């Protein structure tokens, strides 16, 4: 945030990833707004970039484990008193996986509630039929095959349903297996390892899968945020935010429709109090957007609208001096700040203070010096990557020191005089 107080309208409603900021989202976000569309896209199951490939890979793993479990069933076929239930369990399991695959191939990467419910009922039937077959054998860990594969079958819905749903079903499966083990299997030093292995291999795939998908989505969002923030490098000195162009287009269209309705006689003069209130609101919003675009720099928008930088970076730029930096200096500054706060284990923070301007020593020079101080917390000097020093070097000459066990960098940014721009 800048050092000067800002009114509520000056802060962005959302960042580059569609995450709603501030108090205004507490009352709900309009469905037709930019923020509302971003939230729907971000929360759409299967909507994240690249997760479809993870889903295909998870389904392949489930299929490979299914073949292994089927081979185990064939090798133990002679031990079953009645082989029909377990054979039916395997047929039901195969039909469930094939049905999900066909639905995804024809309907896209979506698993609606009815399909997910049907899939879960099929897996429940698989577990039930397998229990019926192995119950008289009194060794669930040694003979459970189809029910053990049901945990891997959940991977088919890994990227298409909410994480808590997948984990809940996996936990219920583990409970069902544990209850069956306690009720049927004598627990001895010889049988316990097989029982523990069964429960672990049935539950852990879902947990590992959810962890991998969560980390993958975080990496994708992190890189997307970096790319969007980097786009501000070539922005004018003063500009509206990265997400403001669509909002301005919406306001402009609403104003044009209102004026057109008045010109065509669809709205009669004088305006009703309600219509006059709408017109006044449109004019105010347009004026505020234009004012904001004349006082906020590219660096302000890069920080406040970023999911990564907005939480951990503070900007003090009372003179809006960041707009004077050249593209190469901007690129180096953004890269350095991004790398400094990218370590989420220690939650480091950075504060950027620009100014006041220092006049050039040569009276005829067309450049000025903008002092820039980067103060960090939870970042010691010996943890600074060499790439950070290279990036800071692009901004200008610098001196680094240690302040309260954290890094402090003072940079002299030589920029063109604003009178020549």
Secondary structure, DSSP 8 states (H G I E B T S, - for coil): --SS---GGGS-SB-TTS-B-SSGGGG---TTSHHHHHHHHHHSTT-STTHHHHHHHHHHHHHHHHHHHHHHHHHTGGG-S--HHHHHHHHHHHHHHHHHHHHHHHH-S---HHHHHHHHHHHHHHHHHHHHHHGGGT-HHHH--HHHHHHHHGGGGTTTS-HHHHHHHHHHHHHHHHHHHHHHS---TTTHHHHHHHHHHHHHHHHHHHHHHHHHHHHHHHHHHHHHHHGGGGS-SB---TTHHHHHHHHHHHHHHHHHHHHTTSS-SS--HHHHHHHHHHHHHHHHHHHHHTT-BHHHHHHHT-TTHHHHEEEE-TT-GGGGS-HHHHHHHHHHHHHHT--TTTT-EEEEEEEEEEE-SSTT-SEEEEEEEEEEES--GGG--HHHHHHHHHH-EEEEEEETTEEEEEEEEEEE-GGG-
